Amino acid sequence: MDLSQEAWEERLENDDNAVILDVRTPEEVEEGYIPNAKVIDFYLGQEFMAEIEKLDK
């Protein structure tokens, strides 16, 4: 799905169940974070998948 910044913000504001998933490394997150994002390092392997499974669907 390709959304403009405005469309993305509108969907995020109108969906109480929306989650921003930040899959960057801790070092990357230190350079700049995304407010209210759930941070799960993609490079954690199976632990990453376990954390994804915990998310409310």
N, C-alpha and C positions, 0 to 999 in steps of 0.2 A: 504494500500500500504506500503510495506516495502522497504525503500531505504537506500543505504549505504550513509555515509557522503559525499563521492565524487559525487554520483549521485544526491543527494539533492542539493548540491552547484551548480552543473552544470545546473540543472533545474531552480534554482533560478536566476542564472546569465543570462539564455537565455530567460526568460519570463518577459517582461517589466510590465506585469500586476500582477505579483506574490506579495502576501502579507503574511508576517509572522504575525500570530495572537497569541499573548501571553495572555493566559486566567488566569494567576496567580493573586493572591491578591497583593495589593500595598506593603504589607510587604515582600512578596516573591520577587517582582521586585526590591525592595531596596537592596536585597542581591546580585543581579546581573541581569543586564538587557540584552536584546537581541537588538543589534543595528538595527535601522529602523523598529522594530516591532510595530504593533498596539496593545496597551495594553487595554484589556477589561476584567475586573474582572468577572470571571464566577459566583461568588456568588452574583451578583447584581440582580438576578432573572429576572423579566420582563424587567428591564432596560438593562440587558445583551442582551436579545433577540432584543430589539429595536435597540441597537447599531450594532448588527450583520446584521439586515435588512438594515441598512444604507450603508453597505459595497457594493462597486461596484462588480457586479457579472460577 
